[in-house]
Amino acid sequence: MNATPGISIFNGPNLNMLGTRQPELYGRETLSDIETLCRSHAATLGVTVEFRQSNHEGELVTWIQETRGRAAGLILNAGAYTHTSVAILDALLAAEVPTVEVHLSNIHQRDSFRHHSYVAQAARGMICGFGSHGYILALDALARLIKGNPER
């Protein structure tokens, strides 16, 4: 077993546009800013992170599948695929990795089609509406799970 547990953080479509795309909704931080924040916080928790983004559903599916037996946990912001992708749900179920779903905005206060999440069916929990801080909350939650201290 690795001395330092690894957490994969995968981001879906349009998240590469953070900072410029609808800043009133998603904030002014870029995805690079969020990656820096996550790496710094992960170090304080004693975990490493792998941080990736793709606009392609199939690539996300492959990455999720590859976490099986390799990652201690997964943080997933699937973007719009949250609401549409059975393929991502199936990959999460096959990966059998503790997963936390993250969204920058509160998806339950938005368009009704955004209220349904396929990801939620495979995730241990969901964090939404806290902007980039949601990633920190997700890292904290996964670190607790990895270290065997889940509060359920």
Secondary structure, 3 states (H helix, E strand, C coil): CCCCCEEEEEECCCHHHCCCCCHHHHCCCCHHHHHHHHHHHHHHHCCEEEEEECCCHHHHHHHHHHCCCCCCEEEEECHHHHHCCHHHHHHHHHHCCCEEEEECCCHHHCCHHHHCCCHHHCCCEEEECCCCHHHHHHHHHHHHHHCCCCCC
